[in-house]
Amino acid sequence: MGASSLIVLICAAVAFSAGGIAIAKFMVKGTKNTAKGEAYECGIPAKGTPWDQFNVGYYLFALIFLIFDVELIFLYPWAVVVKSIGWPAFVEIVIFMFILFMGFLYAHKKGALKWM
Amino acid sequence: MMVLIILTAAGILAMFASVFNGRSVVLPVSLSGLFAAGYFALLEWNTNTTYFEAMRMDNFAIAFTVVCLFAAFVFLLLYHYMHYSSDVHYAEVISIILFSLAGVVVMVSFTSMLMLFLGIEILSLSLYILAGLKKKDLLSNEASLKYLLMGAFATGFLLFGIAMLYGATGSFMLSDIAYYLGLHKAVAEPFIVTGIIMLMIGLLFKVAAAPFHFWTPDVYQGAPTLVTGYMATVGKVAAFAALVRVFQLGFSPALETYQFLFAAVAVTTMFIGNITALYQKSVKRMLAYSSISHAGYMLIALMAANEVTNGAVLFYSIAYTLASLLAFAVVAILQQKSGSDEVSVFNGLSKSSPLMSITFAVAMLSLAGIPPTAGFFAKFYVFSAAISDGWVWITVLAIINSFISVYYYFAPVIASYMKKGNEEGIVLATPVKVLLAIIALLTLLIGLLPGSLSYLI
């Protein structure tokens, strides 16, 4: 891999994205009907206005879920090597889990898990 | 390592104090955490302890760690006395500061590119949150979002550069990269060039050097003023230390090749920062542009890349940190009183609070580089580093820039001494007074006895 391959890659990337846009411009026929303006073209017709107020409390659950999801993924590579490393690996993962648990405890104490 | 553990533990403790109704213990816990961290950092002076081949606490790292710890100490005290009763998120702010310091320690002591990335991210994420501290303030929200989006973009560049260098050299270790570059004379290989330039873009964004400075004024203005002070000192100093470290330990064989790039960035940064600062009405924006121009001065020392570079950068960082802390502290206090950050709030300050006006004047003198303040010798060391390698033209341009900067630095000082304004006395808590006085005295003291500091590392 030299300079030329890098340039080829960059050109290919630009051509790929530009090509997609260009092809779409030429191919698309201008069909117009009311379903086009819907948020979900092929679903249940939307009712009411999209600007309604709704409770966003759920995003906290999502955030907390994300943290523990990432933690879980981290456990997989650990599980692969834990036998070969031995006790130090175990102690380290316990510390890691402990810090995350503190985060969970904090979220719980702050009432992030309460349904509003 | 002990430093990192202490800072993280103190951060967690401070965070938990808030949920267990222990607001009053937050400050003692965090301050003792800072002092313990500083103590353990200084214990490793001259030892060059290496941790897991990823961090090395050499004198360079320790010196910058201590500078940042001091800045955080000042921030914590000021924050405590200005927001203890008014801010619901008081404990969280302090714990985020402590977490960000863990990032700082990693950033200044890394020997592996992965640790560089981790450190920068830990610091940046904390700063993104801190910038949006005033949840109901639109400007603060804008600052946080802008900083996050642009910062994430810059981090992308940084990571891409690291990946390129890993692909070319087969290692994340700075010493391996330096070895590879020296062995193969490979500084002009396309992957290396792309990698180093990407890495430069990422890091220059973090130190707010032109042409990657556009986020700075908006973020600095929108963020709460004390936080801006923290960003402008700790954020910039740590990022600059990382930049110096990565180029000295990793790319020293390539530095010759990139010298002109650095020179160009330094000159643009100084001119853009200083000239734009002339037109600012808001003191915060003015200080933001001034912080951009200071990144330019520091880049000159980095570009010179000789044996005095480290000393010059450290000295400049100390002088800049002290002066900026003072300036932002005074602006923050005035802004809390009057709700505005225009130059006009300084009118009559010498009557309403002589201490604040004199300390602010010292800070401005130091930033402008006028003796006998620390700022003068900071600029002196930077310029002499450049001149000893024959970079005369860039030194001349830098001195011209220093002259330009005098104009805007003196505008608030003149307002506070010459113009009449609200003469109602401003009451400050005694520790805040002592703190302001100590920082101002330190600035003067370093300006009078500069010798010992410049040969520290």
Contacts between the chains, C-beta under 8 A, distances in Angstrom:
chain1	res1	chain2	res2	distance
A	1	B	191	7.5
A	2	B	190	6.5
A	3	B	190	4.0
A	6	B	190	5.5
A	6	B	191	7.5
A	6	B	194	7.0
A	99	B	8	7.6
A	99	B	12	7.2
A	102	B	12	5.5
A	102	B	15	8.0
A	102	B	16	7.3
A	105	B	16	7.8
A	106	B	15	5.9
A	106	B	16	6.6
A	106	B	19	6.3
A	109	B	16	8.0
A	109	B	19	3.8
A	109	B	20	7.6
A	110	B	19	6.1
